[in-house]
Every structure is written in structure tokens, then in C-alpha cells.
């Protein structure tokens, strides 16, 4: 077997794996959106949700609330920078309210 045939096969395996991960991310986003759809929305006038956890915003994006602040996890079903934390007021997280809690997701 020559080396160019090996590289083509190896590239195809890597590409197949990446496509599989993308499908799983989209499926997870769909699952989170469907699970959260039955949960009542939080009234944006009520202020910031107090409990840590995962929330879906008005655009369908997924956020994680923690004692450190808010992290955007999925935007339009695509993973984003989850290291950055945002503040409710100063970080303008409140602009994406109402937030719907996603119960049972850890």
C-alpha cells in the first residue's frame, strides 16, 4: 500500500469522525430545545434567574448560569467559546431574555 492511499483513507476517517460529532451536537441542541419547550418561560421583568443550570434564551441559544456568571454554550446549535463569562446587566445577557430553564440536564 502506498503512502498516498493511506493518507486518503486516514483523511476520510477523520472527516467521518468530525461529521459524526457535528451530527451529535445538532441532535443535542434539538434535544435541549424540545425538552425546554414545555417549561414555562421566565418573565424578563422578573429579573435574572437565581438558580444555576442550563437555560434556553429567546433565540434558542443555550446558556449556563453559574456562580461566576453566564456562559454561552450553543449558538444556533454550534458550540462557542464557553470560557468567557458574562454578567446579567453589564454583559447584556438580560437582552436575550426570557430564559427558559432546561431541567434535568447536567
C-alpha positions in Angstrom: 0.0 0.0 0.0 1.5 3.3 -1.0 1.5 6.3 1.4 -0.9 8.5 -0.6 -3.6 5.8 -0.3 -3.0 5.6 3.4 -3.4 9.4 3.8 -6.6 9.5 1.8 -8.1 6.7 3.9 -6.9 8.4 7.1 -8.4 11.8 6.0 -11.7 10.1 5.2 -11.7 8.5 8.7 -11.0 11.9 10.3 -13.7 13.6 8.2 -16.2 10.9 9.0 -15.5 11.3 12.7 -15.9 15.1 12.6 -19.2 14.8 10.7 -20.4 12.4 13.4 -19.5 14.9 16.1 -21.4 17.6 14.3 -24.5 15.4 14.0 -24.3 14.7 17.7 -24.0 18.4 18.6 -27.1 19.2 16.4 -29.0 16.3 17.9 -28.1 17.5 21.4 -29.2 21.1 20.6 -32.5 19.7 19.3 -33.0 17.6 22.4 -32.3 20.6 24.7 -34.7 22.8 22.7 -37.5 20.2 22.8 -37.0 19.4 26.5 -37.1 23.1 27.4 -40.2 23.9 25.2 -42.6 22.5 27.8 -41.1 24.6 30.6 -42.7 28.0 31.3 -40.6 31.0 30.3 -39.2 33.3 32.9 -40.7 36.8 32.7 -37.8 39.2 31.7 -39.3 41.7 34.1 -38.8 39.2 37.0 -35.0 39.7 36.7 -32.2 37.3 36.5 -32.9 33.6 37.1 -31.5 32.7 40.5 -30.8 29.0 40.1 -27.6 27.7 38.4 -28.2 25.5 35.4 -28.8 25.4 31.7 -31.2 27.9 30.1 -32.6 28.5 26.6 -32.9 32.2 25.5 -35.4 33.7 23.2 -33.3 32.9 20.1 -33.0 29.2 21.1 -29.3 29.6 22.2 -28.2 27.6 25.3 -26.6 29.3 28.3 -25.2 28.0 31.5 -25.7 30.0 34.7 -23.1 29.5 37.4 -22.0 31.5 40.5 -19.3 33.0 38.2 -21.8 34.4 35.7 -23.3 33.3 32.4 -21.6 31.2 29.7 -23.0 30.9 26.2 -22.7 27.1 25.3 -24.5 26.7 22.0 -25.4 29.4 19.5 -27.6 28.2 16.6 -26.7 24.7 17.6 -22.9 25.3 17.3 -20.5 25.2 20.3 -19.0 28.5 21.1 -16.4 30.0 23.5 -17.5 28.6 26.8 -14.7 30.0 28.8 -16.0 33.6 28.7 -18.4 34.6 31.4 -21.0 37.3 31.0 -22.8 39.4 33.6 -26.6 39.8 33.6 -26.6 43.6 33.3 -23.1 44.6 32.3 -22.7 41.7 29.9 -26.1 42.3 28.4 -27.3 38.8 29.0 -30.6 40.2 30.0 -31.1 41.4 26.4 -31.7 37.8 25.4 -34.5 37.1 27.9 -36.8 35.5 28.5 -34.8 32.4 29.6 -36.4 29.0 29.8 -34.8 26.6 32.3 -33.8 23.2 30.9 -34.5 20.9 33.9 -32.7 17.6 34.3 -29.7 18.5 32.2 -26.4 18.4 34.0 
